[in-house]
Amino acid sequence: MTNRPQRLKLAPDLEISRLVTGLWQVADLERDGQELDRLSSAHALVDYADAGFDTFDMADHYGSAELISGAARAMLLARDQSTAARFFTKWCPTPEQTSRQAVRSGIAERCRRLGVERIDLLQLHWWSFQYAGYLDVMDELMRLKQDGVIGQIGVTNFDSDHLYLLLEQGYEVISNQVSCSLLDRRALGDLSTLCLERNVKILAYGTLAGGFFSEKWLGAPEPAQVGDWSKMKYKRFIDTIGGWTCFQTLMTCLSTIAMRHNVTIANVATRWMLANPAIGAVIVGARLTQNEHRTSNSAVFSFDLTQTDMGEIADALKDTTAIPGDCGQEYRKPPFLTASGDLSHHLGSLPAAFETTQRNGNSHALSGSEWEPIAGFSRAMRRGNRILVSGTTATHGQNTMICKGDVKGQTIYALDKIIAALETLGGSIEDVVRTRIYMRDAEQWEQASRVHGRYFGEVQPANTLIEVNRLVGDYEIEIEAEAEIIG
């Protein structure tokens, strides 16, 4: 087998390395406010490209990573106009940045910093799906794709339900970048099934657990503390799967397999990930001008894992505890499996999703729908500790139906809207005591019920599902909820 990185057609016009060089750690290296030397850092990226690692991933908040990448791209083009190097970036807007002007300004900034007129792959991260403005952002990203400003659109940290909603709504998404590793196998379930069905590739990050999957940590005592952001984050993952002893059992297994193939523990962890059919590429972080592992990484493509190897890994994983929730949940609800254990190094508090008003001692949440004043109702009302949420359909903005004809997509959108109303009035999904579901076709009950179960499985409120002859607006489903806040 060759040691050059394998290639992947992510899209007809986008061929990439299956080992993508990730630049998240630029932000960590610049924590003291001092930017990395741009010239030497750019030369390091050129060296990666020359070794076949010619695909680079970054984001708007990865320090000066976009600027370094822009300098490296200019060097590569000066040498060869037909360079195969590709540069991915992400835009991570706040819920308020949904207007056409805000989206175009955010993407224009990415282009300026990268020194490009067309971004190879623009990936959207969205902090909370209770803010449905991500659909407005996607509308504008699609227009920018048509204008030639964006080559392809991807998302990052989207769970299976919300990726499904985007695809069903018709958005052209070719990739979803999520945490996926031997520690964190959430993406290998429902998300992988969906991606295989809809030809979306998973770009896996965290596969090497921030460097914990290396010989340095084999048999090592548990660290009292770790210094860099990446290890701070993935130490939380290790704690969650069962702790350091459990991790060392897995490491011993990987070491045995690595010695069998004359490769490293990191090579085995990466090869295991690439063997999954939904995984398009693995993102391996680089600490520019410090630790560069191009030669070691190349060995990933020098061997295949045997059935015996795979069986031994499966046995080593049996006693581990699964990371809870779906992909991206570590950014959306406690326990936050991030470097800081919360979102303080990403953004401040999120604003309320809806406007509120006070009348006769009651609090009302208003979505801005033209029908609220006409029909005389609120999206939700709170009286004392009780919150009542009106019948909710998959209506976006004034009158846009989401996922027309699709029960699953409409259920996802409606439940997000209900949770947003609850949170606006000081409640949460945990406070819900009853839900009522009205369906046009009860034969499709299972699709709606499975989504309801993913949202309310830990709450288990009282629930009623009813078939009705017709819903206003020809929707497939309408849902209402009641909550009671204790304490």
BELNORLIN-V409794 format. One record per pair of residues at least 12 apart in sequence whose C-alpha atoms are under 7 Angstrom apart, sorted by the first residue. I is the first residue (numbers start at 1). J is the second residue. Records with the same first field share a line. If there is no record, write none. Layout:
I=J  J
//
This chain:
1=301  302  303
2=301  302
3=298  299  301  302
4=52  298  301
5=17  18  19  52  53  298  301
6=18
16=55  86
17=53  54  55
18=280  281  282
19=53  281  282  283  284
20=53  55  56  57  281  282  283  284
21=53  55  56  57  283  284  285  286
22=56  57  58  283  284  285  286
23=57  58  62  65  285  286
24=58  62  285
25=285  286  287
26=62  63  64  65  287
27=62  63
28=228  229
30=63
35=64
38=68
41=68  288  289
42=68  69  71  72
43=72
44=288  289
45=72
46=72  76
48=294
49=85
54=84  85  86
55=85  86  87
56=86  87  88
57=87  88  89
58=88  89  90
59=89  90  91
60=90  91
66=113  114
67=113  114
69=114
70=113  114  115
86=120
87=120
88=120  121  122
89=121  122  123
90=122  123  124  125
91=123  124  125
92=124  125  126
93=126
95=131  133
98=133  136  137
100=140
103=137  140
117=149
118=148  149  150  151
119=149  150  151
120=150  151  152
121=150  151  152  153  154
122=150  152  153  154
123=153  154  155  156
124=154  155  156
125=155  156  157
127=332
128=332
129=416
130=416  417  419  420
131=353
153=172  173  174
154=173  174  175  176
155=175  176  177
156=176  177  178
157=176  177  178  327  328
158=176  327  328
159=191  326  327  328
160=190  191
161=412
165=409
168=403
169=402  403
174=200  201
175=200  201  202  203
176=201  202  203
177=202  203  204
178=203  204  205  327  328
179=204  205  206
180=204  205  206  207
181=206  207  273
182=269
183=237  238  241
184=323
186=323  326  327
187=327
192=278
195=278
196=278
201=278  279  280
202=278  279  280
203=279  280  281  282  283
204=279  281  282  283
205=282  283  284
207=269  270
208=266  269
209=234
210=230  231  234
213=265  266
214=265  266
215=265
218=248  251
219=248
222=244
229=339
230=339
232=339
233=337  338  339
236=337
237=337
240=321  323
241=320  321  322  323
242=320  321
246=320
249=316
250=316  317
253=312  313  316
254=268
257=309
263=299
267=297  299  300
270=300
271=300
352=424
353=420  424
354=366  367  421  424
355=367
362=381  382  383
363=381  382  383
364=378  380  381  382
365=378  379  380  381  421  424  425
366=378  379
367=379
369=398
370=398
379=421
380=421
382=425
385=484  485
386=483  484  485
387=482  483  484
388=481  482  483
389=418  480  481  482
390=480
391=478  479  480
392=414  478  479  480
393=414  477  478  479
394=410  413  414
405=476
406=476
407=447  448  476  477
408=447  448  451
410=477
411=448  451  477
412=451
414=479
427=485
430=459
431=483  484  485
432=461  481  482  483  484
433=461  462  482  483  484
434=461  462  463  481  482  483
435=461  462  463  464  480  481  482
436=463  464  465  479  480  481
437=464  465  466  478  479  480
438=465  466  467  468  477  478  479
439=466  467  468  476  477  478
440=467  468  469  470  471  476  477
441=467
442=467
//
